[in-house]
Amino acid sequence: MSDLSQDAAARRARMLIEPAALAARLGEPGLVVLDAQVELPSPRFDGDYRVASGYDGWLAQRVPGARHADLSAKLSVPHATLSFMRPAPEVLARELAALGVGAASNVVIYDRSDGFWAARLWWMLRWIGIDAQVLDGGWRAWCAAGLPVESGPADEVAGAGESLQVRERSGMWADRTDVEAILAGQVRATLVCALSADVFTGRAASRYARRGHIPGSLNVPARNLLDATGRYAPASVISEALGLDGPVCVYCGGGISAAVDALALTLAGHDTVSIYDGSLQEWAADPALPLDIAPVLSIE
């Protein structure tokens, strides 16, 4: 195996875990499994935005011992118009500690949506210095493997309240000003939209105020980076599909699909990736900001 292949395999092992490997570790001291599911149905018409906690699904069925990590409330900051905005690092650390995440914890994250919410939480943990793993293939792969399932109320979290030291990584987030600077040519970075081709081109209904994409963006749909089982494609396939070099700023509707692209880019060895946290929910709401509905620069 070449050094490049060895590096890719090592990154994958650090970032992802297979269902059977997780099953073998259940009950292991220090293991914390987080169910990050949020319910966000596809829009039926423009502006159709419906979001609900994934708590009921977690209560009905989950990986044994998994704790519900609420990205719709406790792990996001309340905002008048924007959903899922990242909280301050100290707030995030406090909420994770309440879930039993400590300095020596080994954290595994999954969801029931092919890893989209898991990727978002993985990116947030990475931001404050916690190197978690995502269950590759998520709940679908867990069930397909016939692995144990737990349901009903969970026991109180042992060790909740332990303080976590924040080791913030810089450059992982972008805001509207950063994106405007990229468009103005003041900052060198490639804008990437992680939404589907139909949403990117404006052919499909959008949850947001206007259809389309930020001008000059490449379209790298998050689902194109997963295989038929919901697992991440090999790093070589991701690199070929992305074809990107230099700094990358990824966005979507609310910073969720973008996290799949960001995780995939990291798998492929890119280390200058940021997520535009407000994404189209913020950008499309301001009629003064440009949106393009032409199918240009599309990677499908």
Secondary structure, DSSP 8 states (H G I E B T S, - for coil): --HHHHHHHHHHHHHEE-HHHHHHHTT-TTEEEEE--EE----SSTT----EESHHHHHHSBSTT-EE--TTTTTS---SS-SS----HHHHHHHHHHTT--TT-EEEEE-SSTTHHHHHHHHHHHHTT---EEETTHHHHHHHTT---B-S-----TTTT--------TTSEE-HHHHHHHHTTSS--EEEE-S-HHHHHT-S--SSSS-SB-TT-EE--GGGGB-TTS-B--HHHHHHHH---S-EEEE-SSSSHHHHHHHHHHHTT---EEEESSHHHHHTT-TTS--B-S--SB--
